[in-house]
Amino acid sequence: MSSPAPMQALARQFRHLRHSPEIATHLLQLAKAVVAATVSWWVVVEFFDSQVPFLAPWMALVTVYPTVYQSLFRGVQSLVMSWLGVGLSFVVGYFLGVNLWTFGLALLVGMLCGLLPGLRKEGTTMATTAIFVLSSAFMGEDLLVVDRIVEVGIGVAVGVAVNALLVPPLQDQQAAWYIDSANRKIGEVLIDMADEFSGSWETTQADDWHDRTKTMSENLSSAWQAVRAAKESHRFNLRRHLPGPRKQRRGGRLLLDDVGGDASYQQILERTDEAVTHLRHLTRTLREATYADSRWDDQFRRRWSDIVRNAGHAIADPSIDVSPCHDQLLELAEDMSGDVDLPAQHWPLYGSLISSMLHIVVITGDVASTRRTRG
């Protein structure tokens, strides 16, 4: 019979993907890229009677970036490099002819130009354009430099227009999802930890919790990227000027304006990172504990597990107040310190567990109060 742990991990991953706004954003960008390429192809065929209508849809396809700002900035770069590629194709084709050696020469020059500072992100655009144009000339089509230049411009213009007008991406929800996801995972680990600790204790389970905290730390790197992308997605974005309330609640997730902008997001991420660090220390303490089941004090085991479970539910759901857990932990420390039957050598371990949970409760309480700032 297979272990339930892999199935639980698979279920968590499925929930992660199902609720991820990142997946929805990628699908929307793919759809817009298809629309932009199709529209640009239709324009050059229908209105310009192009015989080689592949430059326009290709440029439209590569101009639909994750943000409007990137589409404008990178689109201009692609436009310049493509025009240079058309010019290079004309010079090579007109003066040297189109053959194997001149094709290789044009490709080499295009790739070398792509090494220039400021143009490296579009390094292959010039060479790729030269390949397209020279290939069409090799098949007997006229170079028609002006037509090729116009087609490239149409492709870039359509790509930028589609990305700016057709649900222009605002990535606030994606950034907020990473933050809420991190807190939800912290809560899930604490709940699992409380359930395990209150019953039979197995140190192998602590290894899984520790691995999950490592994954949380890795995911926070994606959260920082999402915050930067959310800030950039507001630049040149028409959606941010649409009328409507600035503070919204969408599917229980935080929006950028709800917490006062990028600075507040940075503070939330820093605090969340602290919480994960303390959670990792907590899992490491449990993993390295050498006490057998009979050596754990029953009162401590029961009360600490109850507090951790309550804290886990409160951290996973920002609508639940986590502050009572702070008082319960202090009360537990006070009661246990007066227990004369508790061996003195137990306190380093028990004190570490209480201290780690106090840090987690305080930090996530600050984060949760900020997450609840929703209109």
Phi and psi in degrees as a GROMACS rama.xvg file:
@    title "Ramachandran Plot"
@    xaxis  label "Phi"
@    yaxis  label "Psi"
@TYPE xy
-72.7086  151.002  SER-2
-70.6968  143.315  SER-3
-72.6738  -16.4638  PRO-4
-59.639  -48.3442  ALA-5
-61.7271  -37.0233  PRO-6
-66.0309  -39.3366  MET-7
-65.3463  -40.7858  GLN-8
-64.063  -39.7941  ALA-9
-65.1411  -40.4652  LEU-10
-63.6546  -40.673  ALA-11
-63.5353  -40.6281  ARG-12
-64.9604  -39.0849  GLN-13
-64.1713  -43.559  PHE-14
-63.3442  -37.0355  ARG-15
-59.9239  -45.6475  HIS-16
-72.7863  -37.8117  LEU-17
-65.3521  -35.2574  ARG-18
-98.8989  1.78927  HIS-19
-76.4092  121.089  SER-20
-68.5285  -18.5116  PRO-21
-62.5814  -39.3342  GLU-22
-64.3271  -44.6265  ILE-23
-62.3315  -38.8769  ALA-24
-64.5274  -43.4354  THR-25
-62.7653  -44.3232  HIS-26
-63.2177  -39.9657  LEU-27
-64.888  -41.5778  LEU-28
-65.5377  -37.516  GLN-29
-62.3353  -43.5802  LEU-30
-63.0474  -42.0494  ALA-31
-68.0062  -34.7164  LYS-32
-63.3351  -41.4725  ALA-33
-64.3857  -43.6762  VAL-34
-62.0924  -46.0135  VAL-35
-62.147  -45.3263  ALA-36
-64.8524  -41.2774  ALA-37
-66.391  -43.9075  THR-38
-64.0361  -44.056  VAL-39
-64.6827  -38.3849  SER-40
-63.1126  -43.3326  TRP-41
-62.6043  -39.2491  TRP-42
-64.2494  -48.4804  VAL-43
-72.66  -27.6024  VAL-44
-79.2575  -44.6476  VAL-45
-76.1207  -40.2944  GLU-46
-107.149  -18.5055  PHE-47
-118.612  -2.31332  PHE-48
50.8092  43.4534  ASP-49
-70.5652  138.059  SER-50
-90.3504  -16.2351  GLN-51
-131.173  68.8487  VAL-52
-83.5611  48.0776  PRO-53
-106.525  -18.4382  PHE-54
-67.3851  -44.166  LEU-55
-62.3622  -52.836  ALA-56
-64.3033  -32.727  PRO-57
-64.461  -45.3899  TRP-58
-65.8704  -37.4147  MET-59
-63.9365  -39.727  ALA-60
-62.1395  -41.748  LEU-61
-87.3055  -0.917285  VAL-62
-96.0075  -14.9631  THR-63
-82.4392  92.6829  VAL-64
-97.2258  171.706  TYR-65
-61.5428  -22.78  PRO-66
-130.69  158.673  THR-67
-63.9654  -38.8843  VAL-68
-59.7802  -45.5056  TYR-69
-63.6799  -38.4966  GLN-70
-60.7552  -42.5609  SER-71
-68.3132  -50.373  LEU-72
-66.5715  -52.0836  PHE-73
-71.9411  -29.1769  ARG-74
-63.4865  -41.0293  GLY-75
-64.1335  -41.8326  VAL-76
-60.7597  -45.3571  GLN-77
-63.0539  -39.4945  SER-78
-60.6853  -48.5569  LEU-79
-62.7661  -45.6381  VAL-80
-66.5054  -35.6432  MET-81
-69.4242  -40.4287  SER-82
-62.4818  -39.282  TRP-83
-63.5434  -37.1639  LEU-84
-65.2451  -39.1863  GLY-85
-64.3987  -43.5582  VAL-86
-62.7272  -41.5318  GLY-87
-62.2746  -41.5669  LEU-88
-63.258  -39.8576  SER-89
-65.2372  -45.4802  PHE-90
-62.2655  -47.726  VAL-91
-65.6191  -46.9893  VAL-92
-66.9665  -37.7514  GLY-93
-75.2927  -41.687  TYR-94
-94.9585  -29.0472  PHE-95
-115.09  -12.8466  LEU-96
83.269  169.852  GLY-97
-107.697  109.076  VAL-98
-149.821  -174.006  ASN-99
-58.4951  -44.8536  LEU-100
-73.0567  -40.7103  TRP-101
-70.6242  -31.0853  THR-102
-62.9135  -46.4435  PHE-103
-63.9723  -37.3636  GLY-104
-63.6533  -46.5794  LEU-105
-61.6553  -40.7186  ALA-106
-64.2543  -41.9979  LEU-107
-63.8863  -45.9372  LEU-108
-62.9396  -42.1089  VAL-109
-62.1945  -42.4254  GLY-110
-67.9189  -37.7619  MET-111
-64.9246  -39.9372  LEU-112
-63.6999  -30.6391  CYS-113
-69.9218  -10.1747  GLY-114
-86.8033  -6.83605  LEU-115
-66.8396  143.963  LEU-116
-57.1208  137.515  PRO-117
88.2746  -12.708  GLY-118
-118.712  5.16856  LEU-119
-68.5001  -30.8033  ARG-120
-67.3516  -21.9421  LYS-121
-114.662  32.9322  GLU-122
-60.1613  -34.5395  GLY-123
-94.1332  -5.50897  THR-124
-63.2566  -45.2342  THR-125
-62.4511  -45.7391  MET-126
-66.0795  -39.813  ALA-127
-64.9366  -41.2844  THR-128
-61.8659  -42.4371  THR-129
-61.7991  -39.2981  ALA-130
-60.7606  -47.3166  ILE-131
-60.3263  -49.4713  PHE-132
-67.7195  -45.9515  VAL-133
-67.1471  -33.9675  LEU-134
-64.9047  -40.8815  SER-135
-66.5256  -37.2201  SER-136
-66.9646  -37.3033  ALA-137
-63.3299  -31.6127  PHE-138
-84.5337  6.05448  MET-139
103.822  -2.51539  GLY-140
-79.1538  146.341  GLU-141
-69.446  148.796  ASP-142
-65.3475  -46.5489  LEU-143
44.0977  69.5134  LEU-144
-57.4182  -44.3041  VAL-145
-61.6669  -42.6488  VAL-146
-62.3024  -41.5792  ASP-147
-65.0707  -39.5011  ARG-148
-63.2963  -42.264  ILE-149
-64.2773  -42.8373  VAL-150
-62.375  -41.348  GLU-151
-61.7437  -44.7889  VAL-152
-62.6127  -38.2616  GLY-153
-63.9881  -43.5589  ILE-154
-60.5182  -45.9306  GLY-155
-64.7713  -43.8738  VAL-156
-62.4389  -43.1527  ALA-157
-66.6691  -41.823  VAL-158
-60.9858  -46.1073  GLY-159
-65.639  -42.5338  VAL-160
-63.878  -43.4384  ALA-161
-63.6826  -42.2168  VAL-162
-69.3924  -30.2605  ASN-163
-84.506  -27.6099  ALA-164
-105.567  -29.4647  LEU-165
-95.9897  92.033  LEU-166
46.5749  66.2431  VAL-167
-57.6229  134.883  PRO-168
-68.8385  125.37  PRO-169
-115.584  117.477  LEU-170
-99.248  23.7793  GLN-171
-59.4886  -46.353  ASP-172
-63.2489  -35.9479  GLN-173
-66.2745  -42.3229  GLN-174
-64.8985  -43.5512  ALA-175
-64.9823  -34.6477  ALA-176
-61.9898  -39.6811  TRP-177
-62.3656  -40.2127  TYR-178
-67.4823  -48.9316  ILE-179
-63.1843  -36.1916  ASP-180
-64.4933  -41.0181  SER-181
-62.3526  -44.0725  ALA-182
-67.6807  -36.7847  ASN-183
-64.009  -39.1153  ARG-184
-70.5003  -35.5359  LYS-185
-60.2181  -45.778  ILE-186
-61.6593  -40.6852  GLY-187
-64.3931  -40.6277  GLU-188
-64.3402  -42.3408  VAL-189
-64.2789  -40.1404  LEU-190
-64.1269  -46.4098  ILE-191
-60.7904  -39.3471  ASP-192
-63.8992  -43.3031  MET-193
-65.0876  -42.0469  ALA-194
-63.5038  -40.198  ASP-195
-72.629  -43.2001  GLU-196
-69.823  -30.4246  PHE-197
-73.8659  -17.2726  SER-198
-110.165  -134.711  GLY-199
-75.1722  134.792  SER-200
-96.9306  124.895  TRP-201
-127.398  121.308  GLU-202
-68.4441  -20.8144  THR-203
-63.4964  -31.4258  THR-204
-66.6403  -31.4213  GLN-205
-64.4427  -30.884  ALA-206
-62.4184  -40.6306  ASP-207
-65.2142  -41.6854  ASP-208
-63.2654  -41.3109  TRP-209
-63.7011  -41.6029  HIS-210
-63.365  -37.0232  ASP-211
-67.9414  -33.9485  ARG-212
-68.8123  -33.5268  THR-213
-64.2199  -39.8927  LYS-214
-64.4596  -38.0868  THR-215
-59.978  -44.2638  MET-216
-61.4977  -39.9338  SER-217
-66.1195  -38.1423  GLU-218
-68.6806  -26.3747  ASN-219
-65.5655  -27.8579  LEU-220
-62.4702  -40.5461  SER-221
-65.8654  -32.2318  SER-222
-65.208  -41.1165  ALA-223
-62.415  -41.0907  TRP-224
-63.3688  -39.1006  GLN-225
-65.9617  -37.0133  ALA-226
-65.09  -43.6579  VAL-227
-64.4872  -39.5712  ARG-228
-66.7489  -37.1518  ALA-229
-63.4718  -40.1193  ALA-230
-64.7774  -43.9124  LYS-231
-67.919  -31.3898  GLU-232
-66.6435  -14.1818  SER-233
-82.1118  -16.389  HIS-234
-77.5919  128.485  ARG-235
60.0397  25.3675  PHE-236
-101.127  123.06  ASN-237
-70.2204  -27.2354  LEU-238
-64.5456  -30.6179  ARG-239
-71.3059  -12.9673  ARG-240
-98.1824  -1.34033  HIS-241
-70.8827  144.311  LEU-242
-66.8763  151.708  PRO-243
144.266  166.61  GLY-244
-65.7358  141.079  PRO-245
-76.8408  -27.5676  ARG-246
-106.311  122.765  LYS-247
-135.698  162.615  GLN-248
-124.306  118.383  ARG-249
-119.905  108.554  ARG-250
59.8792  28.9389  GLY-251
76.0599  16.582  GLY-252
-114.207  154.151  ARG-253
-80.2621  143.985  LEU-254
-110.875  157.745  LEU-255
-58.424  -46.1286  LEU-256
-67.1592  -19.5651  ASP-257
-65.6018  -25.4924  ASP-258
-118.014  15.9936  VAL-259
87.0035  20.7296  GLY-260
100.136  -165.247  GLY-261
-65.5975  -35.0453  ASP-262
-61.405  -41.7409  ALA-263
-66.7853  -38.5339  SER-264
-60.219  -41.5622  TYR-265
-61.6384  -43.5579  GLN-266
-62.9453  -41.2791  GLN-267
-63.3977  -42.8781  ILE-268
-65.8052  -40.147  LEU-269
-62.3488  -43.3339  GLU-270
-67.6012  -39.5382  ARG-271
-63.4831  -38.5222  THR-272
-63.4429  -38.5923  ASP-273
-61.8357  -43.3393  GLU-274
-61.6564  -41.5046  ALA-275
-64.4272  -38.4434  VAL-276
-61.33  -45.2248  THR-277
-67.3866  -35.1489  HIS-278
-66.0914  -38.1391  LEU-279
-64.2548  -40.8823  ARG-280
-62.3681  -39.2786  HIS-281
-63.4593  -46.1887  LEU-282
-65.6614  -35.2179  THR-283
-66.8956  -38.7928  ARG-284
-61.7615  -44.8405  THR-285
-67.201  -37.5152  LEU-286
-66.2806  -35.2154  ARG-287
-92.1479  -0.953956  GLU-288
-66.2258  136.417  ALA-289
-106.334  8.48199  THR-290
-78.3178  138.744  TYR-291
-78.9249  169.705  ALA-292
-54.5863  -40.0325  ASP-293
-71.7751  -17.2435  SER-294
-85.5795  -16.9842  ARG-295
-74.6761  135.851  TRP-296
-69.6383  126.968  ASP-297
-61.7367  -39.66  ASP-298
-64.4825  -45.0027  GLN-299
-63.6123  -45.5211  PHE-300
-56.1368  -47.4999  ARG-301
-67.8884  -49.3318  ARG-302
-69.9136  -41.3419  ARG-303
-64.9581  -40.2753  TRP-304
-62.6376  -42.7392  SER-305
-62.4319  -42.0246  ASP-306
-65.496  -44.5639  ILE-307
-63.1349  -40.7405  VAL-308
-63.5888  -45.5388  ARG-309
-63.4166  -40.4521  ASN-310
-63.9412  -40.4386  ALA-311
-59.5325  -44.8384  GLY-312
-65.2849  -39.4405  HIS-313
-69.2278  -37.5415  ALA-314
-70.929  -37.965  ILE-315
-69.5258  -27.0697  ALA-316
-122.931  106.285  ASP-317
-66.0716  -9.98394  PRO-318
-78.4721  -11.5703  SER-319
-97.896  133.623  ILE-320
-78.0009  125.28  ASP-321
-92.9647  -10.003  VAL-322
-60.5361  -33.7811  SER-323
-58.075  -28.5108  PRO-324
-65.1997  -31.7646  CYS-325
-62.4118  -48.0676  HIS-326
-64.8998  -36.6858  ASP-327
-66.453  -36.6135  GLN-328
-67.9116  -41.4313  LEU-329
-63.7755  -39.9793  LEU-330
-65.0105  -39.7833  GLU-331
-62.0827  -44.4065  LEU-332
-61.8006  -42.0176  ALA-333
-65.7082  -43.6438  GLU-334
-66.5175  -42.8819  ASP-335
-70.5817  -30.621  MET-336
-67.8196  -23.5558  SER-337
-93.1625  3.96977  GLY-338
-83.997  105.9  ASP-339
-72.0709  -17.6064  VAL-340
-83.8224  -9.72735  ASP-341
-80.7382  121.289  LEU-342
-59.0965  140.621  PRO-343
-62.0356  -31.7807  ALA-344
-69.9671  -11.4453  GLN-345
-79.2416  -22.8365  HIS-346
-66.3135  -35.4157  TRP-347
-55.0035  -40.9407  PRO-348
-72.7311  -49.8778  LEU-349
-63.6248  -40.3929  TYR-350
-63.9813  -37.6106  GLY-351
-64.4888  -42.0529  SER-352
-64.8546  -42.1644  LEU-353
-67.6874  -43.6004  ILE-354
-62.1869  -44.432  SER-355
-61.5836  -42.6451  SER-356
-67.0111  -36.0392  MET-357
-61.1807  -44.6173  LEU-358
-61.0507  -45.8083  HIS-359
-62.23  -43.884  ILE-360
-64.5566  -43.36  VAL-361
-64.1635  -46.6665  VAL-362
-66.3471  -48.932  ILE-363
-69.3138  -25.6784  THR-364
-65.0659  -41.3879  GLY-365
-63.3275  -43.7153  ASP-366
-65.0675  -43.1101  VAL-367
-64.5091  -38.1817  ALA-368
-64.7287  -32.6938  SER-369
-74.3353  -37.8171  THR-370
-66.4108  -26.269  ARG-371
-79.2891  -4.26664  ARG-372
-76.5564  72.1396  THR-373
-127.116  132.854  ARG-374
